[in-house]
Amino acid sequence: MTYPETWFKVVFLLSGAFHGLAMEDDKPKARLLFSKQVLNKRVVQNMDLVIKYMLYNVGSGAAWNIHISDDTFDPNAFSNHMGHLDVKIFTIPAGRNVSHTVILRPKSVGPVNVSSAIVRYQRSVDLDDVQVGHSTHPGGFIIESYETHQRKNSCHFTEWCYFSILTFVLMLFSKRNGFYQQT
């Protein structure tokens, strides 16, 4: 075998291998983007904490057997009011999105660190490999007590009523006092 024939065979084999890889990439496969958001501006003890999960399929094929799990919320510190922290979705077509909302209620006061949730899915029906991904990391927040929240954010209706009554009485007194002092 001469040198040009060997070179030709190597190029032929490499081009066949690259062609096989290229053909494998032509199959439509899913690719999920996963976000997790805390929708509350303030997190208050025994009040609703809204968590929103968003899955975006930016791939060319449908995602199958999607499983979302989030174990960052301790059951001793949070009560589940609505929704589930462990969700299974059958499929997400290409170019579509799915959202899931969970409402929790914090039981205690203090700082909390919220890390990312985990998603597992199959990129196509015929593939057995399971892709694992993580959501965005919302970070930490401080749970404040209900009394502190009310003190900072209530409309103080009773205080305004007292102020209005006292102002009205003072205005009446000053008008009546001026009327009697002129004589």
C-alpha positions in Angstrom: 0.0 0.0 0.0 1.4 3.4 -1.0 1.2 6.6 1.0 -1.6 8.2 -1.1 -3.8 5.1 -0.8 -3.4 5.1 3.0 -4.1 8.8 3.2 -7.2 8.3 1.0 -8.4 5.5 3.4 -7.8 7.6 6.5 -9.7 10.5 5.0 -12.5 8.2 3.8 -12.9 6.6 7.3 -12.8 10.0 9.1 -15.4 11.5 6.8 -17.6 8.4 7.3 -17.3 8.8 11.1 -18.1 12.6 10.9 -21.0 11.8 8.6 -22.4 9.3 11.1 -22.1 11.9 13.9 -23.7 14.5 11.7 -26.6 12.2 10.9 -27.1 11.5 14.6 -27.3 15.3 15.3 -30.0 15.6 12.6 -32.5 13.8 14.9 -34.7 16.3 16.7 -33.8 16.6 20.3 -35.2 18.6 23.1 -33.3 21.2 25.1 -34.9 22.6 28.2 -34.2 25.9 29.9 -35.4 25.9 33.5 -36.1 28.9 35.8 -37.3 29.3 39.3 -38.6 32.6 40.7 -39.8 33.8 44.0 -42.6 36.2 43.1 -43.1 37.9 46.5 -41.4 41.2 47.2 -41.7 40.5 51.0 -41.8 37.1 52.6 -44.0 37.1 55.7 -44.6 34.4 58.3 -47.9 32.5 57.8 -48.6 34.4 54.5 -48.4 33.1 51.0 -45.0 32.6 49.3 -45.4 32.1 45.6 -42.8 30.1 43.7 -43.0 29.9 39.9 -41.2 27.3 37.8 -40.8 27.9 34.0 -39.6 25.3 31.5 -38.8 26.4 28.0 -38.1 23.9 25.2 -35.6 25.6 22.9 -34.7 22.3 21.1 -35.8 20.9 17.8 -37.8 18.0 19.3 -40.2 17.3 22.1 -39.0 16.6 25.7 -40.5 13.5 27.3 -41.0 12.3 30.8 -40.1 15.5 32.5 -39.7 15.3 36.3 -39.2 18.5 38.4 -38.1 18.1 42.0 -37.4 20.8 44.5 -36.2 19.8 48.0 -34.9 23.2 49.1 -38.0 24.0 51.2 -37.9 22.2 54.6 -41.3 20.7 55.5 -40.7 21.8 59.1 -40.2 25.4 58.1 -42.8 25.6 55.2 -46.3 24.3 54.8 -47.5 23.5 51.3 -50.7 25.5 50.6 -51.2 24.8 46.9 -49.2 23.0 44.2 -46.6 20.3 44.4 -42.8 20.5 44.8 -42.4 17.1 42.9 -44.1 17.3 39.5 -44.2 15.0 36.4 -45.0 16.3 33.0 -45.5 13.9 30.1 -44.2 16.0 27.2 -43.3 19.5 26.1 -43.3 20.1 22.4 -40.5 22.0 20.7 -40.8 25.8 21.0 -43.3 25.6 23.8 -43.1 26.4 27.5 -44.8 25.1 30.7 -45.2 26.9 34.0 -45.9 25.5 37.4 -46.7 27.5 40.5 -46.4 26.5 44.1 -47.8 28.4 47.1 -46.0 27.8 50.4 -46.5 29.4 53.9 -43.4 30.0 56.0 -43.8 28.8 59.6 -40.8 30.5 61.1 -39.0 33.8 61.0 -35.4 34.4 59.9 -33.1 34.1 56.9 -33.7 31.3 54.3 -31.4 30.2 51.5 -33.3 28.9 48.4 -31.2 26.9 45.9 -32.0 25.6 42.5 -34.5 22.9 41.6 -33.7 19.8 39.5 -35.3 18.7 36.2 -34.8 15.3 34.6 -36.1 14.6 31.1 -35.6 12.5 27.9 -34.4 14.4 24.9 -36.4 12.1 22.5 -38.7 9.1 22.7 -36.2 6.5 21.4 -33.3 7.6 23.6 -32.9 6.1 27.0 -30.4 8.7 28.3 -31.9 11.0 30.8 -30.7 14.6 30.9 -30.4 16.4 34.2 -30.5 20.1 34.6 -30.8 22.7 37.4 -33.0 25.8 37.6 -31.9 29.3 38.2 -30.8 30.1 41.8 -33.2 32.6 43.4 -30.9 33.2 46.3 -31.8 34.0 49.9 -34.4 36.1 51.6 -35.5 37.0 55.1 -38.8 35.9 56.5 -40.3 38.6 58.7 -42.9 38.2 61.3 -46.5 39.1 60.7 -46.5 41.8 63.4 -43.4 43.5 61.9 -44.9 43.4 58.4 -48.2 45.0 59.7 -46.3 47.7 61.5 -44.4 48.6 58.4 -47.1 48.2 55.8 -50.6 48.6 57.2 -52.6 51.6 56.4 -52.9 52.6 60.1 -56.6 53.2 59.8 -57.3 53.6 63.5 -54.4 56.1 63.9 -55.8 58.2 61.0 -59.3 58.1 62.6 -57.9 59.4 65.9 -55.9 62.1 64.1 -59.0 63.2 62.2 -61.2 63.4 65.3 -58.6 65.3 67.3 -58.0 67.7 64.4 -61.8 68.3 64.0 -62.2 69.0 67.8 -59.2 71.3 67.7 -60.6 73.3 64.8 -64.0 73.6 66.5 -62.3 74.7 69.7 -60.2 77.4 68.0 -63.2 78.8 66.1 -65.4 78.9 69.2 -62.6 80.3 71.3 -62.1 83.2 68.8 -65.8 83.9 68.8 -65.9 84.4 72.6 -62.7 86.4 72.7 -64.0 89.1 70.3 -66.7 90.3 72.7 
